[in-house]
Amino acid sequence: MNGKIERHNRTIQEEFVDWHLDDLGYGIGSFNYQLMDWVLWYNTIRPHHTLKQKVQ
């Protein structure tokens, strides 16, 4: 179970945080708002290979 959590955290780091570090300069609130939007997209729209979802 721990490995799955670590992989999820790595995905967040690589796919969002690394690309939005400059946004932290504008304030943590703005960064968190963008992160929540990304997490909602990740959980609802993004195709997941393990679920055998296809890219539309």
Buried (B, 14 or more C-beta within 10 A) or exposed (E): EEEEEEEEEEEBEEEBBEEEEEBEEEEEEEBEEBBEEBEEEBEEEEEEEEEEEEEE
